[in-house]
């Protein structure tokens, strides 16, 4: 008697309501920039994407014009439910921040000259930098584990060009994107 092969685990496909509330939760809890929190929610907690899928989608989202997290939400929505998924994810992502920023903008215009408030905002910026460094490390891990040396080289070149040499981001992207695409196309042949 032969054994049947083990069932192949299907990837988790979220419903439209799960996408909406997932991105609503990301937006509501991701203060100081939601990309680090989006990576935690989408990859680690809900397991809708692998770390590599997240990194690939984020790379495309950063290349496209517009806010990275909005581009990412649209890409993920399209991945699971096409154009309707994109709309649902975008609406989930926008609801809380729009309402919160209207309130914060009104309060800030009224109380922006208060010194303790300015000091508190400096502390928040330090926390945001920490979140950004954490996300960058998590995005680099799949490249390191997979020993994807060319990808790491392009990441390092982009970092040096933008962060250290202070070259404009659009020139770095316009220069590196075609070269990196050509290198990976050539390697894949």
PyMOL commands that set and color helices and strands:
alter all, ss='L'
color gray80, all
select helices_A, chain A and resi 16-29+35-45+51-63+68-111+115-145+149-164+169-188
alter helices_A, ss='H'
color red, helices_A
deselect
rebuild
show_as cartoon
